[in-house]
Amino acid sequence: MQAIRRLDEVAERLQSLMELADDNGHTLLAYLINMAEVEARYVADEHRKHLKN
């Protein structure tokens, strides 16, 4: 469970960084950060599914 919480925290931080990059006109950087955020959330969700089974 701690790993899942950590992934959620990472995703939240990445979201903040993405917004900051986008606000400052760094569109490509924001896109790449967004991809990492989506991946972190996906991994956390997959771990949650695995723990339920």
Backbone torsions as a table, in degrees:
resi	resn	phi	psi	omega
1	MET	NA	-33.5	-179.6
2	GLN	-64.1	-37.2	179.0
3	ALA	-65.0	-38.2	179.1
4	ILE	-66.5	-43.5	177.3
5	ARG	-60.3	-40.2	179.6
6	ARG	-64.7	-41.8	177.6
7	LEU	-62.9	-39.2	176.9
8	ASP	-62.7	-41.1	178.0
9	GLU	-64.3	-42.2	178.6
10	VAL	-61.8	-43.8	179.6
11	ALA	-61.4	-40.8	178.3
12	GLU	-63.8	-42.8	178.9
13	ARG	-65.8	-40.0	177.4
14	LEU	-63.3	-38.1	178.5
15	GLN	-62.6	-42.6	177.9
16	SER	-62.7	-43.1	178.3
17	LEU	-63.7	-39.3	179.2
18	MET	-61.8	-45.4	179.4
19	GLU	-62.7	-40.7	178.4
20	LEU	-63.2	-46.0	179.1
21	ALA	-62.5	-42.7	-179.5
22	ASP	-65.4	-41.5	179.1
23	ASP	-62.5	-27.5	-178.6
24	ASN	-97.9	14.5	174.3
25	GLY	81.3	12.2	-179.7
26	HIS	-96.3	72.9	-172.8
27	THR	-63.0	-45.6	-179.3
28	LEU	-64.1	-43.9	177.9
29	LEU	-60.8	-42.8	178.5
30	ALA	-60.9	-41.7	178.7
31	TYR	-61.9	-45.2	-179.8
32	LEU	-65.4	-40.8	177.2
33	ILE	-64.1	-39.8	178.1
34	ASN	-61.1	-40.2	177.8
35	MET	-61.2	-40.9	178.5
36	ALA	-66.6	-38.6	178.1
37	GLU	-63.2	-45.8	179.8
38	VAL	-60.6	-41.6	179.4
39	GLU	-64.5	-42.4	178.8
40	ALA	-61.9	-43.1	178.5
41	ARG	-65.0	-40.1	178.8
42	TYR	-61.6	-46.8	-179.7
43	VAL	-62.2	-42.9	178.2
44	ALA	-61.6	-43.8	179.0
45	ASP	-63.3	-41.0	178.4
46	GLU	-64.0	-39.1	177.2
47	HIS	-64.6	-40.5	177.8
48	ARG	-60.8	-44.1	179.0
49	LYS	-61.5	-42.5	-179.2
50	HIS	-63.9	-37.9	-179.9
51	LEU	-69.9	-29.7	179.6
52	LYS	-71.1	-28.3	-176.6
53	ASN	-90.0	NA	NA
